[in-house]
Amino acid sequence: MKKQKMFFRMITASLIRRHSRMLVALLAIAVGATILSGLVTIYYDVPRQMGAQFRNYGANMLLLPDGDEKLSEESADKALNVIDKEKLVGAAPYRYESVTINTMPVIAAAADMDGAKAASPYWLVNGDWPSVDKEVLVGKTLAATLGIKQGGTVNVVYENETAEEKADKGDDDKSKAKENAADEGREFVVSGILETGGTEEDYIFISLNDMAELTGVKGKLDAVELSVSASQDELKAYADKISALDINVSPRLVKRVTQSETTVLTKLQALVFLVTAVVLLLTMICVATTMMAVVAERRKEIGLRKALGASNGSIIAEFMGEGLLLGGVGGLLGVVFGYAFAQAVSMNVFNSSISFRPLILPVTVLISVLVTGLACLLPVRNATDVDPAVVLKGE
Amino acid sequence: MSLLELKNISKIYGDLKALDDVSFKVEKGEWLAIMGPSGSGKSTMMNIIGCMDKPSLGQVLLDGVDISKESSKSLTNIRRDKIGLIFQQFHLVNYLTAVENVMVSQYYHSMPDEKEAMEALARVGLAERAKHLPSQLSGGEQQRVCIARALINYPEIVLADEPTGNLDEANENMVIDIFKKLHRDGTTLIVVTHDPEVAEVAQRTIVLEHGRLAKEIVNENFKD
């Protein structure tokens, strides 16, 4: 039999046949490793989870025209292609024009309704989002002012600059222009009333097609609101790439969103890191205490082994071997329980599942082994001080 | 040349002389008993002969080599290679089976060999109990495992400290019979005991009193 085989036979026999004592140490390591792997899994998943949460607070990036001219849809599409598809939660192109409803000047925002829904999930619509042409979403304040109700109709008249100029020429001309404009107005069915708590409540929202039809101009945008699941640095990188395209698009980060996200994430990650460090320290203390007890109760055995000719190196190897094996097994258990722990936390806190990161396995086992090794150093050092003549006295 | 020679050995702890100028020789193949009451220096003598302690004064020549000035690391090597230890308390590793306990001694000495360890257990009548843990063995059986472990590496000296101290008469006789067989096979035996019945089966007995060699008795009626 090879020496290594006997070495493993001895340390596994010690762990298996002295299970009550070793179970305590194994439990300490497994709990530590569970918290470690669980928290590390959460640590790395928090940005994704929190990012998804932050996306509920609206767009974190804007694409604006670089200059006085409006943004073309082609340029906006090119800019959107820069952003990874899996990170793009929503993109809402907007075009703003002045219109009148019952002669009252109003801002009409044309939007891709699905994109707006995704980019601004916190918007509350009483009724339905416009789903077909000639439907309009009316801001709550505006609806109250004009007495508009869901299901009713509104006549929207586009007032372009040329008409205004013409109107400025004389009161008669003005009233005539307005009449003309009124003639060109379109009837829209009010599909819903929009509540946002912001200036959007003064606007009406129609589809981009309706706006093109109303104004006679197609493919022009004022802004694209983007909701991107990415950190501030990643957003900056996207912005730089878009700027470099030179397509008359000026990307801007919505700093109040991106900065709060970064701040919250940094604090959360620091908290997780701190808790992990404290748990590791506690594990180390627990394992060291258990190993000290193990060494103390096995002084006679150590004395016997030395009497049989074991060198200090052999004694260290055997006790460290036991400790490291415990660390490895505890680490493996910790990976399994840690994933279950992280999954439970993720489901309860973020209401979404967490994916297993394979790298967690070797990292947790390695750290468990290292922590156990460190914890064993002092007790094992004490083991070599045992004097065989003293402990083997036939008392 | 004697296998073991102690020349004017003293072991001093502060004002106490545990051993005081003791000299004797042990020849190869001899069976020596060391007797004496409690506090006579038997354990100190056992520790010095077993390379677990060093004398304060004097020389210990093992195979002609003075081991009294050796480092503890070197003494560990000598103990491993030349001495087989048998204890009153048996001192088996409680989580290893009988055969594994024997193999531990091989492990530190050279290379574990389960077949050879099983043969050693068979020689002391324990082949059937080889896979049992110490807690599943009687005192006599544990002592026989201890003897098998002491013999497994063919030591030059088998040093037994009160080998029958914890045994009943039947097991005591069984252990003495094993010693007789070992002696017939040429093993050098040093048995530390306070039991006259165990001492009188040896070839020669030295008696310690207050750390000094009080007398030396040669057993005229010795027979294996």
Chai-1 contact restraints between the chains, C-beta under 6 A:
chainA,res_idxA,chainB,res_idxB,connection_type,confidence,min_distance_angstrom,max_distance_angstrom,comment,restraint_id
A,M1,B,P112,contact,1.0,0.0,6.0,A-B,restraint_1
A,M1,B,E114,contact,1.0,0.0,6.0,A-B,restraint_2
A,M6,B,Y107,contact,1.0,0.0,6.0,A-B,restraint_3
A,M6,B,P112,contact,1.0,0.0,6.0,A-B,restraint_4
A,A13,B,Y95,contact,1.0,0.0,6.0,A-B,restraint_5
A,A13,B,L96,contact,1.0,0.0,6.0,A-B,restraint_6
A,S14,B,Y95,contact,1.0,0.0,6.0,A-B,restraint_7
A,R17,B,Y95,contact,1.0,0.0,6.0,A-B,restraint_8
A,R18,B,Y95,contact,1.0,0.0,6.0,A-B,restraint_9
A,E301,B,V93,contact,1.0,0.0,6.0,A-B,restraint_10
A,L304,B,H91,contact,1.0,0.0,6.0,A-B,restraint_11
A,A307,B,L85,contact,1.0,0.0,6.0,A-B,restraint_12
A,L308,B,S105,contact,1.0,0.0,6.0,A-B,restraint_13
A,L308,B,Y108,contact,1.0,0.0,6.0,A-B,restraint_14
A,G309,B,T76,contact,1.0,0.0,6.0,A-B,restraint_15
A,G309,B,R79,contact,1.0,0.0,6.0,A-B,restraint_16
A,G309,B,R80,contact,1.0,0.0,6.0,A-B,restraint_17
A,G309,B,Y108,contact,1.0,0.0,6.0,A-B,restraint_18
A,A310,B,Y108,contact,1.0,0.0,6.0,A-B,restraint_19
A,P388,B,M52,contact,1.0,0.0,6.0,A-B,restraint_20
A,A389,B,N47,contact,1.0,0.0,6.0,A-B,restraint_21
A,A389,B,M52,contact,1.0,0.0,6.0,A-B,restraint_22
A,A389,B,D53,contact,1.0,0.0,6.0,A-B,restraint_23
A,G394,B,Q88,contact,1.0,0.0,6.0,A-B,restraint_24
A,G394,B,Q89,contact,1.0,0.0,6.0,A-B,restraint_25
A,G394,B,E162,contact,1.0,0.0,6.0,A-B,restraint_26
